[in-house]
């Protein structure tokens, strides 16, 4: 049996961040979320900034949740190309396709959006209600 290699990825999004552990057996990747946290923002002089020190603290918490034996390799470049990485991910996950059941509702909403009057800046103003 081939021993899997373990990789860690940090995903920072607008609302939340997470630390993922990926176990790679040479053919397939199995992902496990180890830690999730809110990213939010810090307001300073009417501008919202990410709190990088909080991110660092949360990433350290996520690393502590991983066993040291789980962290065998981190971004070692063992794959030869992005194409190879995509193929591994594609073969690791079951493809599930979601289709809306009531497409008439979606079409009606899209038509309302298309017919929506613009606020002069070229984009619809979501705060002004028009009949």
N, CA, C and O atoms as a MOPAC input file, in Angstrom:
PM7 MOZYME 1SCF
protein

 N      0.83900 1    -1.18400 1     0.00000 1
 C      0.00000 1     0.00000 1     0.00000 1
 C      0.88300 1     1.24500 1     0.00000 1
 O      1.82500 1     1.34700 1     0.78600 1
 N      0.57200 1     2.18400 1    -0.88200 1
 C      1.32700 1     3.43100 1    -0.97300 1
 C      0.89300 1     4.36100 1     0.14800 1
 O     -0.29800 1     4.57500 1     0.37200 1
 N      1.86700 1     4.90300 1     0.84000 1
 C      1.57000 1     5.85600 1     1.92200 1
 C      1.19600 1     7.19500 1     1.29600 1
 O      1.89600 1     7.68000 1     0.40700 1
 N      0.11200 1     7.78600 1     1.74700 1
 C     -0.31100 1     9.06900 1     1.18200 1
 C      0.58900 1    10.20100 1     1.68700 1
 O      1.17100 1    10.13000 1     2.76900 1
 N      0.67700 1    11.23800 1     0.86400 1
 C      1.39300 1    12.44700 1     1.25700 1
 C      0.34100 1    13.48600 1     1.59900 1
 O     -0.71300 1    13.56300 1     0.96800 1
 N      0.64600 1    14.27000 1     2.59600 1
 C     -0.32600 1    15.23000 1     3.10500 1
 C      0.11900 1    16.64500 1     2.78700 1
 O      1.29100 1    16.99900 1     2.91500 1
 N     -0.85800 1    17.44500 1     2.36700 1
 C     -0.60700 1    18.83100 1     1.99600 1
 C     -1.59800 1    19.72100 1     2.72100 1
 O     -2.72100 1    19.31400 1     3.01800 1
 N     -1.17100 1    20.92900 1     2.99800 1
 C     -2.05000 1    21.88800 1     3.66300 1
 C     -2.26600 1    23.07200 1     2.73900 1
 O     -1.33300 1    23.56100 1     2.10200 1
 N     -3.52200 1    23.53100 1     2.67600 1
 C     -3.85600 1    24.71500 1     1.89100 1
 C     -4.64100 1    25.66500 1     2.77500 1
 O     -5.44500 1    25.23900 1     3.60500 1
 N     -4.40400 1    26.94500 1     2.59300 1
 C     -5.15700 1    27.97900 1     3.30100 1
 C     -5.96600 1    28.73400 1     2.26300 1
 O     -5.42200 1    29.22000 1     1.27200 1
 N     -7.26400 1    28.82900 1     2.49400 1
 C     -8.19100 1    29.49800 1     1.58700 1
 C     -8.75600 1    30.71500 1     2.31700 1
 O     -9.44600 1    30.56700 1     3.32600 1
 N     -8.46700 1    31.91700 1     1.81400 1
 C     -8.98600 1    33.14200 1     2.42300 1
 C    -10.02700 1    33.74400 1     1.50300 1
 O     -9.73000 1    34.10300 1     0.36300 1
 N    -11.25100 1    33.85400 1     2.00100 1
 C    -12.33600 1    34.42700 1     1.21900 1
 C    -12.85500 1    35.69900 1     1.85500 1
 O    -12.36800 1    36.12900 1     2.90100 1
 N    -13.84700 1    36.29800 1     1.21800 1
 C    -14.40200 1    37.56300 1     1.70300 1
 C    -15.08900 1    37.41300 1     3.05600 1
 O    -15.03200 1    38.32700 1     3.87700 1
 N    -15.73100 1    36.29000 1     3.29800 1
 C    -16.47800 1    36.07800 1     4.53400 1
 C    -15.78700 1    35.15100 1     5.51600 1
 O    -15.93600 1    35.29800 1     6.72900 1
 N    -15.02300 1    34.18600 1     4.98700 1
 C    -14.40200 1    33.21500 1     5.88700 1
 C    -13.09300 1    32.69900 1     5.30600 1
 O    -12.80100 1    32.86500 1     4.12100 1
 N    -12.32400 1    32.07500 1     6.16900 1
 C    -11.09200 1    31.42300 1     5.77000 1
 C    -11.12300 1    30.00200 1     6.29300 1
 O    -11.88100 1    29.68000 1     7.20800 1
 N    -10.29700 1    29.15900 1     5.70900 1
 C    -10.24200 1    27.78900 1     6.19100 1
 C     -8.87500 1    27.19200 1     5.89700 1
 O     -8.16800 1    27.60700 1     4.97800 1
 N     -8.53700 1    26.21900 1     6.69800 1
 C     -7.30800 1    25.46200 1     6.50600 1
 C     -7.72900 1    24.04900 1     6.13800 1
 O     -8.45600 1    23.38900 1     6.88100 1
 N     -7.26100 1    23.59500 1     4.97900 1
 C     -7.63800 1    22.28800 1     4.46300 1
 C     -6.43300 1    21.35800 1     4.47400 1
 O     -5.30700 1    21.77600 1     4.20400 1
 N     -6.68200 1    20.10400 1     4.78800 1
 C     -5.65700 1    19.07300 1     4.70200 1
 C     -6.02100 1    18.19000 1     3.51800 1
 O     -7.12800 1    17.65400 1     3.46100 1
 N     -5.10500 1    18.03400 1     2.57700 1
 C     -5.31300 1    17.17400 1     1.42200 1
 C     -4.40400 1    15.96800 1     1.50800 1
 O     -3.18900 1    16.11100 1     1.64400 1
 N     -4.97800 1    14.78500 1     1.43000 1
 C     -4.19900 1    13.54500 1     1.45600 1
 C     -4.14400 1    13.01600 1     0.03000 1
 O     -5.17600 1    12.73000 1    -0.57800 1
 N     -2.92300 1    12.88700 1    -0.50100 1
 C     -2.70800 1    12.47300 1    -1.88600 1
 C     -2.02100 1    11.11700 1    -1.91100 1
 O     -0.91400 1    10.96300 1    -1.39400 1
 N     -2.68700 1    10.12500 1    -2.52000 1
 C     -2.13000 1     8.76600 1    -2.55700 1
 C     -1.41300 1     8.45500 1    -3.86600 1
 O     -1.06200 1     7.30300 1    -4.12000 1
 N     -1.19600 1     9.45800 1    -4.68800 1
 C     -0.55500 1     9.26100 1    -5.97900 1
 C     -1.53500 1     9.29800 1    -7.12800 1
 O     -1.14700 1     9.50500 1    -8.27700 1
 N     -2.82800 1     9.09300 1    -6.81500 1
 C     -3.86100 1     9.11200 1    -7.84300 1
 C     -5.04400 1    10.00100 1    -7.47600 1
 O     -5.69500 1    10.57700 1    -8.34700 1
 N     -5.30800 1    10.10300 1    -6.19500 1
 C     -6.53300 1    10.74700 1    -5.74100 1
 C     -6.24200 1    11.63800 1    -4.53500 1
 O     -5.37300 1    11.33000 1    -3.71900 1
 N     -6.98300 1    12.75400 1    -4.43200 1
 C     -6.86000 1    13.66300 1    -3.29200 1
 C     -8.12300 1    13.53800 1    -2.44400 1
 O     -9.23400 1    13.55600 1    -2.97400 1
 N     -7.95500 1    13.41500 1    -1.14500 1
 C     -9.07700 1    13.44000 1    -0.21000 1
 C     -8.88100 1    14.68600 1     0.65200 1
 O     -7.83800 1    14.85400 1     1.28400 1
 N     -9.89100 1    15.55700 1     0.67400 1
 C     -9.79200 1    16.81000 1     1.41100 1
 C    -10.53000 1    16.73600 1     2.73900 1
 O    -11.58900 1    16.11900 1     2.85100 1
 N     -9.94600 1    17.38100 1     3.74200 1
 C    -10.56800 1    17.46800 1     5.06800 1
 C    -10.37900 1    18.89100 1     5.58800 1
 O     -9.26200 1    19.40400 1     5.64800 1
 N    -11.48600 1    19.51200 1     5.96000 1
 C    -11.39900 1    20.85100 1     6.55400 1
 C    -10.93600 1    20.70100 1     7.99600 1
 O    -11.56700 1    19.99700 1     8.78600 1
 N     -9.84000 1    21.35900 1     8.33800 1
 C     -9.28900 1    21.27000 1     9.68200 1
 C     -9.70500 1    22.44600 1    10.56300 1
 O     -9.85300 1    22.29700 1    11.77600 1
 N     -9.89200 1    23.61700 1     9.94900 1
 C    -10.22300 1    24.80600 1    10.74800 1
 C    -10.90500 1    25.82500 1     9.85200 1
 O    -10.49000 1    26.03100 1     8.71200 1
 N    -11.95200 1    26.46300 1    10.36400 1
 C    -12.66300 1    27.52300 1     9.63400 1
 C    -12.79000 1    28.72700 1    10.55600 1
 O    -12.96300 1    28.58000 1    11.76600 1
 N    -12.70100 1    29.91900 1     9.97200 1
 C    -12.79700 1    31.14900 1    10.75800 1
 C    -13.36500 1    32.26800 1     9.90100 1
 O    -13.28800 1    32.22400 1     8.67400 1
 N    -13.93200 1    33.26300 1    10.55200 1
 C    -14.45700 1    34.41200 1     9.81500 1
 C    -13.31500 1    35.36200 1     9.48600 1
 O    -12.41000 1    35.56800 1    10.29500 1
 N    -13.36500 1    35.93100 1     8.30000 1
 C    -12.33800 1    36.89700 1     7.92500 1
 C    -12.78300 1    38.30600 1     8.28100 1
 O    -12.00400 1    39.10300 1     8.80100 1
 N    -14.04800 1    38.60200 1     7.99400 1
 C    -14.57800 1    39.91700 1     8.34700 1
 C    -13.68800 1    41.04500 1     7.86000 1
 O    -13.05600 1    40.93800 1     6.80900 1
 N    -13.64100 1    42.08700 1     8.59800 1
 C    -12.81900 1    43.22300 1     8.24100 1
 C    -12.70500 1    44.17900 1     9.40600 1
 O    -13.49000 1    44.12600 1    10.35300 1
 N    -11.72000 1    45.05200 1     9.32400 1
 C    -11.51000 1    46.07600 1    10.33500 1
 C    -11.66900 1    47.42300 1     9.66800 1
 O    -11.00000 1    47.70900 1     8.67500 1
 N    -12.55600 1    48.26100 1    10.20800 1
 C    -12.80200 1    49.57600 1     9.61300 1
 C    -11.79100 1    50.57500 1    10.17100 1
 O    -11.58900 1    50.66800 1    11.38200 1
 N    -11.16000 1    51.32000 1     9.25900 1
 C    -10.19800 1    52.34600 1     9.62300 1
 C    -10.33100 1    53.48600 1     8.63200 1
 O    -10.09800 1    53.30800 1     7.43600 1
 N    -10.71100 1    54.67500 1     9.13600 1
 C    -10.89000 1    55.85100 1     8.27200 1
 C    -11.81600 1    55.57800 1     7.08800 1
 O    -11.47200 1    55.86500 1     5.94100 1
 N    -12.98600 1    55.02300 1     7.37200 1
 C    -14.00700 1    54.72700 1     6.36800 1
 C    -13.56900 1    53.72500 1     5.30200 1
 O    -14.15600 1    53.68500 1     4.22000 1
 N    -12.56300 1    52.92800 1     5.58600 1
 C    -12.12100 1    51.87000 1     4.68700 1
 C    -12.05100 1    50.57600 1     5.48300 1
 O    -11.63500 1    50.57000 1     6.64200 1
 N    -12.45500 1    49.49200 1     4.85900 1
 C    -12.41300 1    48.20100 1     5.53900 1
 C    -11.17000 1    47.44700 1     5.07100 1
 O    -10.93100 1    47.30100 1     3.87200 1
 N    -10.38900 1    46.97600 1     6.03300 1
 C     -9.16600 1    46.22900 1     5.76100 1
 C     -9.27700 1    44.84000 1     6.37100 1
 O     -9.94400 1    44.65000 1     7.38800 1
 N     -8.62500 1    43.88100 1     5.75000 1
 C     -8.49200 1    42.57700 1     6.37200 1
 C     -7.52900 1    42.67700 1     7.54100 1
 O     -6.55900 1    43.43300 1     7.48900 1
 N     -7.79100 1    41.92500 1     8.58300 1
 C     -6.94500 1    41.91100 1     9.76300 1
 C     -5.92700 1    40.77200 1     9.60600 1
 O     -6.18200 1    39.63800 1    10.01000 1
 N     -4.78000 1    41.09200 1     9.01900 1
 C     -3.77100 1    40.07900 1     8.69900 1
 C     -3.24800 1    39.37600 1     9.95500 1
 O     -2.94600 1    38.18300 1     9.91200 1
 N     -3.14000 1    40.09400 1    11.05900 1
 C     -2.65000 1    39.46000 1    12.28600 1
 C     -3.64400 1    38.41500 1    12.78100 1
 O     -3.23800 1    37.37600 1    13.30100 1
 N     -4.93500 1    38.67600 1    12.62600 1
 C     -5.94700 1    37.69100 1    13.00600 1
 C     -5.85600 1    36.47200 1    12.08800 1
 O     -5.97500 1    35.33700 1    12.55000 1
 N     -5.64500 1    36.70200 1    10.78800 1
 C     -5.48400 1    35.58000 1     9.85600 1
 C     -4.33400 1    34.69000 1    10.31200 1
 O     -4.47100 1    33.46800 1    10.36700 1
 N     -3.21200 1    35.30200 1    10.63500 1
 C     -2.03000 1    34.55200 1    11.05200 1
 C     -2.35300 1    33.72100 1    12.28700 1
 O     -1.98000 1    32.55000 1    12.36800 1
 N     -3.04700 1    34.32800 1    13.24900 1
 C     -3.42600 1    33.62500 1    14.47200 1
 C     -4.34500 1    32.44500 1    14.16300 1
 O     -4.16700 1    31.36000 1    14.71800 1
 N     -5.32200 1    32.64700 1    13.28800 1
 C     -6.26800 1    31.58300 1    12.94100 1
 C     -5.57600 1    30.46800 1    12.15200 1
 O     -5.89000 1    29.29300 1    12.34400 1
 N     -4.64700 1    30.81800 1    11.27400 1
 C     -3.91100 1    29.79900 1    10.52500 1
 C     -3.08300 1    28.94600 1    11.48500 1
 O     -3.00000 1    27.72800 1    11.32200 1
 N     -2.46900 1    29.58700 1    12.49000 1
 C     -1.70500 1    28.82600 1    13.48800 1
 C     -2.61300 1    27.87600 1    14.25400 1
 O     -2.22000 1    26.74600 1    14.54200 1
 N     -3.84000 1    28.32300 1    14.59400 1
 C     -4.79800 1    27.44200 1    15.27400 1
 C     -5.11200 1    26.23100 1    14.40400 1
 O     -5.18400 1    25.10500 1    14.89800 1
 N     -5.29700 1    26.46500 1    13.10900 1
 C     -5.57200 1    25.36200 1    12.19000 1
 C     -4.41600 1    24.39100 1    12.10900 1
 O     -4.62900 1    23.17900 1    12.08100 1
 N     -3.19300 1    24.89800 1    12.07000 1
 C     -2.02000 1    24.02300 1    12.01800 1
 C     -1.91200 1    23.17400 1    13.28200 1
 O     -1.49400 1    22.01700 1    13.22700 1
 N     -2.29200 1    23.75800 1    14.42300 1
 C     -2.23900 1    23.00000 1    15.67600 1
 C     -3.24100 1    21.85700 1    15.67200 1
 O     -3.05300 1    20.86600 1    16.37800 1
 N     -4.31000 1    21.98300 1    14.88100 1
 C     -5.31600 1    20.92600 1    14.81000 1
 C     -4.85200 1    19.75000 1    13.94800 1
 O     -5.45900 1    18.67900 1    13.98300 1
 N     -3.79300 1    19.94300 1    13.18500 1
 C     -3.23900 1    18.86100 1    12.36400 1
 C     -2.21100 1    18.10200 1    13.18800 1
 O     -1.41800 1    18.70100 1    13.91400 1
 N     -2.23200 1    16.78700 1    13.07000 1
 C     -1.17800 1    15.99700 1    13.69100 1
 C      0.12000 1    16.26600 1    12.94800 1
 O      0.10800 1    16.47500 1    11.73500 1
 N      1.22400 1    16.26400 1    13.65100 1
 C      2.50100 1    16.49100 1    12.97600 1
 C      2.74200 1    15.45200 1    11.90500 1
 O      3.37200 1    15.75200 1    10.89100 1
 N      2.26000 1    14.24000 1    12.10100 1
 C      2.44900 1    13.20600 1    11.09100 1
 C      1.63100 1    13.49000 1     9.83500 1
 O      1.95300 1    12.98800 1     8.75800 1
 N      0.56300 1    14.30300 1     9.96900 1
 C     -0.26000 1    14.62900 1     8.80700 1
 C      0.43100 1    15.61800 1     7.88400 1
 O      0.11000 1    15.69400 1     6.69800 1
 N      1.37600 1    16.37300 1     8.42100 1
 C      2.01500 1    17.41400 1     7.63100 1
 C      3.33500 1    16.89100 1     7.06500 1
 O      4.40900 1    17.36000 1     7.44100 1
 N      3.24600 1    15.92400 1     6.16600 1
 C      4.44500 1    15.31300 1     5.59800 1
 C      5.05600 1    16.18600 1     4.51500 1
 O      6.27900 1    16.23100 1     4.38100 1
 N      4.22600 1    16.88600 1     3.73400 1
 C      4.74000 1    17.72200 1     2.65100 1
 C      3.79400 1    18.88900 1     2.43200 1
 O      2.57500 1    18.72400 1     2.42300 1
 N      4.36800 1    20.06400 1     2.25700 1
 C      3.56500 1    21.25400 1     1.99300 1
 C      4.11800 1    21.91400 1     0.73700 1
 O      5.24400 1    22.41300 1     0.73600 1
 N      3.33300 1    21.91800 1    -0.32100 1
 C      3.69700 1    22.57700 1    -1.57500 1
 C      5.11100 1    22.23500 1    -2.01500 1
 O      5.94800 1    23.12200 1    -2.18700 1
 N      5.36900 1    20.96900 1    -2.19200 1
 C      6.72300 1    20.53300 1    -2.56500 1
 C      6.96400 1    20.52900 1    -4.05900 1
 O      8.08000 1    20.25600 1    -4.50200 1
 N      5.95200 1    20.82200 1    -4.83600 1
 C      6.13800 1    20.85800 1    -6.27300 1
 C      6.30800 1    19.48600 1    -6.90000 1
 O      7.00600 1    19.35300 1    -7.90600 1
 N      5.68700 1    18.46300 1    -6.32900 1
 C      5.84800 1    17.11000 1    -6.85100 1
 C      5.04100 1    16.86000 1    -8.11800 1
 O      5.24200 1    15.84600 1    -8.78600 1
 N      4.14500 1    17.75500 1    -8.45200 1
 C      3.38400 1    17.62000 1    -9.69200 1
 C      4.10500 1    18.40400 1   -10.78100 1
 O      4.68600 1    19.45600 1   -10.51700 1
 N      4.06500 1    17.89000 1   -12.00100 1
 C      4.84400 1    18.49200 1   -13.07800 1
 C      4.14400 1    19.67000 1   -13.74300 1
 O      4.80000 1    20.49100 1   -14.38300 1
 N      2.81000 1    19.76800 1   -13.60400 1
 C      2.10400 1    20.85500 1   -14.29100 1
 C      0.75700 1    21.11100 1   -13.63600 1
 O      0.25400 1    20.29500 1   -12.86400 1
 N      0.19000 1    22.25800 1   -13.95900 1
 C     -1.16200 1    22.58000 1   -13.49700 1
 C     -2.15200 1    21.59200 1   -14.11200 1
 O     -3.12100 1    21.19100 1   -13.46700 1
 N     -1.90400 1    21.20800 1   -15.35300 1
 C     -2.77500 1    20.23400 1   -16.02300 1
 C     -2.83500 1    18.92500 1   -15.23200 1
 O     -3.91100 1    18.35000 1   -15.06200 1
 N     -1.69300 1    18.46000 1   -14.75300 1
 C     -1.64400 1    17.22600 1   -13.97200 1
 C     -2.41500 1    17.40000 1   -12.65500 1
 O     -3.13500 1    16.49400 1   -12.23500 1
 N     -2.26600 1    18.55100 1   -12.01000 1
 C     -2.98900 1    18.81900 1   -10.76000 1
 C     -4.49700 1    18.82900 1   -11.00000 1
 O     -5.25600 1    18.27700 1   -10.20400 1
 N     -4.93300 1    19.45600 1   -12.09500 1
 C     -6.36500 1    19.49600 1   -12.40600 1
 C     -6.91500 1    18.09400 1   -12.65200 1
 O     -8.01900 1    17.76400 1   -12.21700 1
 N     -6.13900 1    17.27900 1   -13.34700 1
 C     -6.55800 1    15.90000 1   -13.61700 1
 C     -6.74300 1    15.12800 1   -12.31100 1
 O     -7.71000 1    14.38100 1   -12.16400 1
 N     -5.83700 1    15.30200 1   -11.37900 1
 C     -5.93500 1    14.60700 1   -10.09200 1
 C     -7.17700 1    15.06200 1    -9.33700 1
 O     -7.91700 1    14.24200 1    -8.79300 1
 N     -7.40000 1    16.36800 1    -9.30900 1
 C     -8.58500 1    16.88700 1    -8.62500 1
 C     -9.84800 1    16.37400 1    -9.31400 1
 O    -10.78800 1    15.94200 1    -8.64800 1
 N     -9.87100 1    16.42200 1   -10.64200 1
 C    -11.03200 1    15.95100 1   -11.40200 1
 C    -11.34400 1    14.48600 1   -11.09100 1
 O    -12.51000 1    14.11400 1   -10.96000 1
 N    -10.32000 1    13.66900 1   -10.97300 1
 C    -10.51700 1    12.24300 1   -10.70300 1
 C    -10.77900 1    11.94700 1    -9.23100 1
 O    -11.13800 1    10.82400 1    -8.87800 1
 N    -10.60300 1    12.94500 1    -8.37400 1
 C    -10.77000 1    12.74200 1    -6.93700 1
 C    -12.17900 1    13.03200 1    -6.46000 1
 O    -12.57200 1    12.58700 1    -5.38100 1
 N    -12.94300 1    13.77100 1    -7.24800 1
 C    -14.25700 1    14.22400 1    -6.80700 1
 C    -15.33700 1    13.73800 1    -7.75300 1
 O    -15.13400 1    13.64900 1    -8.96400 1
 N    -16.47400 1    13.43000 1    -7.18400 1
 C    -17.62600 1    13.06500 1    -7.99200 1
 C    -18.26900 1    14.34300 1    -8.51300 1
 O    -18.54400 1    15.26000 1    -7.73900 1
 N    -18.51000 1    14.40800 1    -9.80900 1
 C    -19.13500 1    15.56900 1   -10.40800 1
 C    -20.63400 1    15.52000 1   -10.15100 1
 O    -21.30300 1    14.55000 1   -10.50700 1
 N    -21.14900 1    16.56000 1    -9.53600 1
 C    -22.58600 1    16.66900 1    -9.27700 1
 C    -23.07400 1    17.92400 1    -9.98100 1
 O    -22.56200 1    19.01600 1    -9.73600 1
 N    -24.04400 1    17.77600 1   -10.83900 1
 C    -24.56700 1    18.91100 1   -11.59000 1
 C    -25.91100 1    19.31500 1   -11.00000 1
 O    -26.80500 1    18.48400 1   -10.83900 1
 N    -26.04200 1    20.58900 1   -10.68100 1
 C    -27.28500 1    21.11300 1   -10.12100 1
 C    -28.00100 1    21.93200 1   -11.19100 1
 O    -27.41900 1    22.83300 1   -11.79600 1
 N    -29.24400 1    21.61100 1   -11.40800 1
 C    -30.07500 1    22.32900 1   -12.36600 1
 C    -31.32100 1    22.83500 1   -11.63700 1
 O    -31.92900 1    22.09200 1   -10.86700 1
 N    -31.70400 1    24.09100 1   -11.87000 1
 C    -32.92900 1    24.58500 1   -11.21900 1
 C    -34.14400 1    23.84000 1   -11.75700 1
 O    -34.23800 1    23.53600 1   -12.94600 1
 N    -35.06600 1    23.55800 1   -10.84900 1
 C    -36.26100 1    22.81500 1   -11.25000 1
 C    -37.32600 1    23.73700 1   -11.82300 1
 O    -38.05500 1    23.35300 1   -12.73800 1
 N    -37.41900 1    24.95200 1   -11.29000 1
 C    -38.44800 1    25.88400 1   -11.74500 1
 C    -37.77000 1    27.01600 1   -12.51700 1
 O    -37.58400 1    28.11500 1   -11.99600 1
 N    -37.40700 1    26.72900 1   -13.75700 1
 C    -36.65400 1    27.71100 1   -14.54700 1
 C    -37.46800 1    28.95400 1   -14.86700 1
 O    -36.88600 1    30.00600 1   -15.13300 1
 N    -38.78100 1    28.87200 1   -14.85100 1
 C    -39.60300 1    30.04700 1   -15.16500 1
 C    -39.38000 1    31.15500 1   -14.13200 1
 O    -39.41000 1    32.33600 1   -14.47700 1
 N    -39.15800 1    30.78200 1   -12.87000 1
 C    -38.89400 1    31.77100 1   -11.81600 1
 C    -37.57500 1    32.48300 1   -12.10000 1
 O    -37.48300 1    33.70300 1   -11.96500 1
 N    -36.55100 1    31.71800 1   -12.49500 1
 C    -35.25100 1    32.31100 1   -12.80600 1
 C    -35.35000 1    33.22500 1   -14.02600 1
 O    -34.76700 1    34.30900 1   -14.04400 1
 N    -36.08600 1    32.78600 1   -15.03900 1
 C    -36.23300 1    33.58500 1   -16.25800 1
 C    -36.95600 1    34.89100 1   -15.96000 1
 O    -36.58000 1    35.94500 1   -16.47400 1
 N    -37.99800 1    34.82300 1   -15.12500 1
 C    -38.74300 1    36.02500 1   -14.74700 1
 C    -37.84200 1    37.01000 1   -13.99100 1
 O    -37.88700 1    38.21200 1   -14.25400 1
 N    -37.04300 1    36.52000 1   -13.07500 1
 C    -36.12400 1    37.38200 1   -12.32700 1
 C    -35.09200 1    38.00400 1   -13.26000 1
 O    -34.74800 1    39.17700 1   -13.11200 1
 N    -34.59800 1    37.22600 1   -14.22000 1
 C    -33.61700 1    37.75000 1   -15.17400 1
 C    -34.23300 1    38.84500 1   -16.03900 1
 O    -33.58800 1    39.86000 1   -16.30400 1
 N    -35.47100 1    38.64900 1   -16.47900 1
 C    -36.13900 1    39.67200 1   -17.29000 1
 C    -36.35500 1    40.95600 1   -16.48400 1
 O    -36.20400 1    42.05600 1   -17.01600 1
 N    -36.70800 1    40.81800 1   -15.20300 1
 C    -36.85600 1    42.00300 1   -14.34400 1
 C    -35.52800 1    42.73900 1   -14.22500 1
 O    -35.48200 1    43.96900 1   -14.26000 1
 N    -34.46200 1    41.98300 1   -14.08600 1
 C    -33.13000 1    42.58700 1   -13.99300 1
 C    -32.79700 1    43.32800 1   -15.28800 1
 O    -32.31400 1    44.45900 1   -15.24800 1
 N    -33.05200 1    42.69600 1   -16.43600 1
 C    -32.73500 1    43.32400 1   -17.72000 1
 C    -33.54900 1    44.59400 1   -17.93000 1
 O    -33.06100 1    45.55700 1   -18.52100 1
 N    -34.79100 1    44.59700 1   -17.44800 1
 C    -35.67100 1    45.74200 1   -17.65000 1
 C    -35.50500 1    46.81700 1   -16.57500 1
 O    -36.12300 1    47.87800 1   -16.65800 1
 N    -34.69400 1    46.55300 1   -15.59300 1
 C    -34.48000 1    47.46600 1   -14.47300 1
 C    -33.85200 1    48.76200 1   -14.97800 1
 O    -32.88500 1    48.73200 1   -15.74000 1
 N    -34.39500 1    49.88500 1   -14.55800 1
 C    -33.80300 1    51.16500 1   -14.95800 1
 C    -32.49000 1    51.35700 1   -14.22200 1
 O    -32.34800 1    50.93100 1   -13.07600 1
 N    -31.54100 1    51.99100 1   -14.86800 1
 C    -30.22400 1    52.19500 1   -14.28500 1
 C    -30.15100 1    53.54800 1   -13.57800 1
 O    -30.92300 1    54.46100 1   -13.87200 1
 N    -29.22800 1    53.65600 1   -12.66100 1
 C    -29.09900 1    54.85900 1   -11.84700 1
 C    -28.19900 1    55.91700 1   -12.48700 1
 O    -27.85100 1    56.89200 1   -11.82100 1
 N    -27.81300 1    55.75900 1   -13.74800 1
 C    -26.98300 1    56.74400 1   -14.41700 1
 C    -25.52000 1    56.36500 1   -14.45600 1
 O    -24.76300 1    56.90700 1   -15.26200 1
 N    -25.10400 1    55.44300 1   -13.59900 1
 C    -23.69700 1    55.04800 1   -13.57200 1
 C    -23.45000 1    53.81900 1   -14.43200 1
 O    -22.31900 1    53.34700 1   -14.54800 1
 N    -24.52200 1    53.30200 1   -15.03700 1
 C    -24.35500 1    52.12200 1   -15.86800 1
 C    -24.62200 1    50.82500 1   -15.13500 1
 O    -24.58900 1    49.75100 1   -15.73600 1
 N    -24.88900 1    50.91400 1   -13.83200 1
 C    -25.19000 1    49.71200 1   -13.06700 1
 C    -26.51600 1    49.90000 1   -12.36300 1
 O    -26.85300 1    51.01600 1   -11.96800 1
 N    -27.28300 1    48.81600 1   -12.19900 1
 C    -28.56300 1    48.94800 1   -11.49900 1
 C    -28.35400 1    49.38300 1   -10.04900 1
 O    -27.40500 1    48.96100 1    -9.38800 1
 N    -29.24700 1    50.22300 1    -9.57900 1
 C    -29.17700 1    50.66800 1    -8.16900 1
 C    -30.07900 1    49.76600 1    -7.34700 1
 O    -31.30200 1    49.86600 1    -7.44500 1
 N    -29.49500 1    48.87600 1    -6.52900 1
 C    -30.32100 1    47.91600 1    -5.78200 1
 C    -31.10000 1    48.54100 1    -4.63700 1
 O    -31.95500 1    47.87700 1    -4.05100 1
 N    -30.83100 1    49.79500 1    -4.30000 1
 C    -31.47000 1    50.42400 1    -3.14900 1
 C    -32.67400 1    51.25000 1    -3.52100 1
 O    -33.37900 1    51.73000 1    -2.63300 1
 N    -32.94000 1    51.43700 1    -4.80700 1
 C    -34.09800 1    52.19800 1    -5.24500 1
 C    -35.12000 1    51.22200 1    -5.79700 1
 O    -34.85100 1    50.49400 1    -6.75200 1
 N    -36.30000 1    51.21700 1    -5.18300 1
 C    -37.34400 1    50.30100 1    -5.62800 1
 C    -38.15800 1    50.97100 1    -6.71700 1
 O    -38.65200 1    52.08600 1    -6.54500 1
 N    -38.29300 1    50.28900 1    -7.82900 1
 C    -39.09400 1    50.80000 1    -8.94400 1
 C    -40.15300 1    49.76200 1    -9.28000 1
 O    -39.92200 1    48.55900 1    -9.15100 1
 N    -41.32500 1    50.24200 1    -9.71700 1
 C    -42.40600 1    49.31600 1   -10.08400 1
 C    -42.35200 1    48.98300 1   -11.54100 1
 O    -43.18300 1    48.21800 1   -12.03000 1

